[in-house]
Amino acid sequence: MIQDFWGNAIFSVIPTILMGLIFWFIMRSILRADRTERETLKKYEAEERARRGLPAKKD
């Protein structure tokens, strides 16, 4: 009887934990990609401003 309880408890919690981990991984990937894209765009914009002889953009 007690083995059934703990087995059911574990199998009830595992899907929730796995879905949480998948959600966390996806959100982490999205946020990292956004941060990387912003840094790349900032570098590209600075290069273009320097190429055209414009002053550096203030942050």
Rosetta silent file (secondary structure, phi, psi, omega in degrees, C-alpha in Angstrom):
SEQUENCE: MIQDFWGNAIFSVIPTILMGLIFWFIMRSILRADRTERETLKKYEAEERARRGLPAKKD
SCORE:     score description
SCORE:     0.000 S_00000001
   1 L     0.000  -47.424 -178.723    0.000    0.000    0.000 S_00000001
   2 H   -67.571  -32.323  177.806    2.722    2.485    0.950 S_00000001
   3 H   -66.529  -37.865  177.222    4.700    1.621   -2.191 S_00000001
   4 H   -63.868  -39.566 -179.704    1.696    2.466   -4.336 S_00000001
   5 H   -62.172  -51.283 -177.795    1.361    5.829   -2.592 S_00000001
   6 H   -68.196  -36.404  176.333    4.980    6.862   -3.163 S_00000001
   7 H   -62.757  -45.124  177.687    4.993    5.524   -6.702 S_00000001
   8 H   -64.926  -38.728 -179.754    1.858    7.494   -7.536 S_00000001
   9 H   -64.199  -44.667 -179.416    3.249   10.586   -5.850 S_00000001
  10 H   -65.298  -45.778 -179.105    6.488   10.423   -7.836 S_00000001
  11 H   -70.853  -17.258  175.509    4.749    9.784  -11.146 S_00000001
  12 H   -80.560  -31.652 -175.417    2.359   12.650  -10.435 S_00000001
  13 H   -88.711  -30.524 -175.844    5.158   15.153   -9.834 S_00000001
  14 H   -57.758  -47.160  179.405    7.573   14.110  -12.603 S_00000001
  15 H   -60.843  -37.231  178.971    5.520   15.513  -15.548 S_00000001
  16 H   -65.660  -44.211  179.319    5.141   18.863  -13.782 S_00000001
  17 H   -64.246  -43.752  179.868    8.858   19.077  -13.080 S_00000001
  18 H   -63.663  -42.325  178.294    9.751   18.096  -16.652 S_00000001
  19 H   -64.906  -38.334  176.270    7.382   20.666  -18.148 S_00000001
  20 H   -62.534  -42.349  178.516    8.837   23.311  -15.829 S_00000001
  21 H   -66.428  -40.307  177.686   12.363   22.446  -16.921 S_00000001
  22 H   -63.271  -44.631  178.714   11.398   22.545  -20.605 S_00000001
  23 H   -61.232  -45.153  179.767    9.703   25.929  -20.116 S_00000001
  24 H   -60.607  -43.983 -179.123   12.747   27.263  -18.235 S_00000001
  25 H   -64.364  -42.460  179.910   15.125   26.079  -20.972 S_00000001
  26 H   -64.802  -45.841  179.861   13.039   27.647  -23.745 S_00000001
  27 H   -64.308  -39.739  178.062   12.710   30.977  -21.920 S_00000001
  28 H   -62.070  -42.277  179.268   16.439   30.995  -21.136 S_00000001
  29 H   -65.101  -42.015  179.713   17.237   30.387  -24.807 S_00000001
  30 H   -63.739  -45.399 -178.372   14.916   33.172  -25.950 S_00000001
  31 H   -67.121  -38.700  176.918   16.367   35.675  -23.491 S_00000001
  32 H   -66.165  -40.797  179.143   19.953   34.790  -24.374 S_00000001
  33 H   -63.761  -40.653  179.261   19.221   35.077  -28.090 S_00000001
  34 H   -64.413  -44.058  179.838   17.618   38.485  -27.568 S_00000001
  35 H   -62.847  -43.624  179.348   20.587   39.719  -25.537 S_00000001
  36 H   -64.495  -41.465  179.865   23.053   38.476  -28.147 S_00000001
  37 H   -63.908  -41.380  179.144   21.051   40.050  -30.968 S_00000001
  38 H   -64.231  -41.464  178.632   20.946   43.416  -29.191 S_00000001
  39 H   -64.027  -42.419  179.177   24.715   43.359  -28.603 S_00000001
  40 H   -64.398  -43.255  179.030   25.361   42.471  -32.247 S_00000001
  41 H   -63.960  -38.731  178.787   23.026   45.208  -33.469 S_00000001
  42 H   -64.029  -42.177  177.845   24.718   47.728  -31.187 S_00000001
  43 H   -64.854  -43.486 -179.938   28.159   46.806  -32.590 S_00000001
  44 H   -62.498  -43.142 -179.689   26.867   46.961  -36.165 S_00000001
  45 H   -64.914  -40.074  177.997   25.274   50.358  -35.576 S_00000001
  46 H   -64.204  -40.546  178.011   28.504   51.717  -34.028 S_00000001
  47 H   -63.141  -42.514 -179.761   30.507   50.477  -37.029 S_00000001
  48 H   -66.812  -39.874  178.609   28.082   52.121  -39.465 S_00000001
  49 H   -64.631  -40.934  179.411   28.131   55.407  -37.560 S_00000001
  50 H   -67.644  -38.194  179.730   31.944   55.371  -37.538 S_00000001
  51 H   -64.609  -35.762 -179.107   32.053   54.525  -41.244 S_00000001
  52 H   -87.102   -4.728  177.939   29.807   57.480  -42.073 S_00000001
  53 L    81.576   19.473  178.650   31.754   59.844  -39.797 S_00000001
  54 L   -86.659  154.642  177.901   28.896   60.389  -37.371 S_00000001
  55 L   -68.379  156.593  179.107   29.512   60.868  -33.656 S_00000001
  56 L   -63.945  145.384 -179.461   29.113   57.872  -31.350 S_00000001
  57 L   -78.746  134.809  178.709   25.623   57.334  -30.021 S_00000001
  58 L   -82.070  139.307  179.759   25.152   58.093  -26.339 S_00000001
  59 L   -87.824    0.000    0.000   23.635   55.320  -24.235 S_00000001
